Amino acid sequence: MADRKHGRPAPPTESTISSEDWDGRDLSGQEHTRVEFVDVDLTETSGRGTVFTECLFRGVRFNASSYTDSAFVNCTFVRCSFFDTTFTGCKLVGGLFDGCTYGLVKVEGGDWSFTGLPGADLRGSSFRRVRMREADLTGARMQKASFREVDFSGASLHKADLSECDLRGSDLSSLDPHTAVLARAVIDPYQAIVLAQALGLEVKEG
């Protein structure tokens, strides 16, 4: 399993829900703490104000689900599927994603700080106005994705592939252009100055 940043261990679970079909359920207002979900079908579920705290999800299908103003705090996701999943204003602080599949994930607002997404295939995904401070995106595949107005301060983007990724408005102060792939990435003029300085260039007017 991938390691949490700073070596934090996954919290122990206290109960298990296994092989249940929750397809299409409205989970609004529900709260689950230290529950292990195994092979649960959450396809097309929805939730507003739903809270999962220190839960473990193994082989769970979140496909086409939609969560708003919900929280998955310090949760672990192992071999889960997030195809066409939408998170709006959600908090996923401290989450760890290991061996998951994504595809067309849409994230609007919210806090994903300290999340572990090493090696994640986020191609074609969309993140906008999301806080991802100190997130681990080492080796992540982000080609043709959109990360607009994202706070990457302190994030690890070592060996991340950002080819053709739209990064306009994002904080790239932690991005080392020597160690990431940036071919045809889309940036704004201010970011161009930040990256030029990171390359050791001196930017002057006139």
Sequence and secondary structure as in RCSB ss.txt:
>XXXX:A:sequence
MADRKHGRPAPPTESTISSEDWDGRDLSGQEHTRVEFVDVDLTETSGRGTVFTECLFRGVRFNASSYTDSAFVNC
TFVRCSFFDTTFTGCKLVGGLFDGCTYGLVKVEGGDWSFTGLPGADLRGSSFRRVRMREADLTGARMQKASFREV
DFSGASLHKADLSECDLRGSDLSSLDPHTAVLARAVIDPYQAIVLAQALGLEVKEG
>XXXX:A:secstr
    GGG      SEEEES B TT B TT EEESEEEES B TT EEES EEES EEES B TT EEES EEET 
EEES B TT EEEEEE TT EEES B SS EEEEEE TT B TT B TT EEES B TT B TT B TT EEES 
B TT B TT B TT B TT B TT  TTTSB TT B  HHHHHHHHHHTT      
